[in-house]
Amino acid sequence: MAKIVIPISDNRLSNQFKDCAYYYVFETDQRNVVSIVRENNCKISLNDLETWITEIGITDIITHKIDKSYVEYFSDTKVNLYVGVNINTSEKLIDDYLKGTLKSNTQLIS
């Protein structure tokens, strides 16, 4: 099972990981979406991130832009980080993830 987090603003991928209206957490069996949970805690600090990831069981994060300090944090974890992803609907992004066609663009790390 995988749990993928997508930050959402205006019903699309948010411009920034920690500046969004809410997060969707998609649980998948690597082929299909099993469940979707909406997480309204959008002000997760770097200090609280480890607890949040552990409690939810996050395996992957899909984001457009992300602060370098968060990237450094994720490099020390087993969480897969897709950064620089084109802004689109969560449905399209999770579909690309499941198909294995979701790609990062690291030039968008701020």
N, C-alpha and C positions, 0 to 999 in steps of 0.2 A: 504494500500500500504506500502511496505517496500522498503528501499533503502540501499543496501548492498555494502560496499566498500571492494575491494580486491587489495592490493598492488602487482604489477606485475614486474618481472624481467625475461628476457629470456623466455617469454611466459608462465610463471608459477608463482605460489605464491612466492613472494619475501621472502628472508630469514628474513628481518627486515621490520617493518611497515613503518618507515620513510626513508628507504634506498632502493628505487625502481626506475624503469624506468618510471612508470606511475601507476595510479590507475584506475581500472574499477569501475564504479558505476552501479550496476544492480538494476533496479526498477522491483519489482515483485508484483503480486496480491496474494501472498502466495501460489499460485499453479504453476504459469508460469512467465517467464521473459517477462516483458512488453517492456523494453528498456534497452540499454547498452550505457553508456557514458564514454568516455576516458578522464580522468583528468590528465593533464601533470604536474601540480604543485606538485612536489614530495618533496619539502623542506619545509613542513609545520611545523612550530615551535609549541611548546606547547602553546605559547601565541596566535597564529593565529588559533588554532584548533577549538575553540568555534565558531568563525565566520564562518569557513569553514563548520563545521557540520550543523550550522543553515542555511546557504545559500543553501546548497545542500539538506538538510532535511534527513540526514543520520540516519538510525535506527539501523544498525548492521555493525560491522567491523569484517572481517575474516583476521587473520594474523598468521604467524608462530612464530616469536619472537617480543617482544615489550619491551621497556624500562619501568621500574617500575613507573616512574613519569607519563607516559601516562596511565598506569593501574589505578593509583590513581585518575587521572583526570576523567577517564571513570566511576569509581565507584560512582561519584557524578552526573552522567548524566543518561538519559534514553536510552543511546546507549548500545546495547548488544555487548559484546566483546567476540569473539571466538579467543582464543590465544593457541599457541602450535599445531595448525592445521598442519597436514602433508602436505608437499609441493606437489602440484599437479596442474593441469590446472585449470583455472578459471571456465571452463565449468563443470568439475567434482565437484569442490567445491560448486558451486551454485546449482548443482543437489542434492548434499548431504544436503545442507541447505534446499532446498524445500522439500526433503523427511523427514526432521527432524532427520537425522542421523549424522549431523556434530557435532563433540565433541571437547572440549577444553582439552589441557594438560598444566596445569598451571606451570609445572616444567620448561617450556621454557621461563619464564619471566626473563629478564636479569636485 
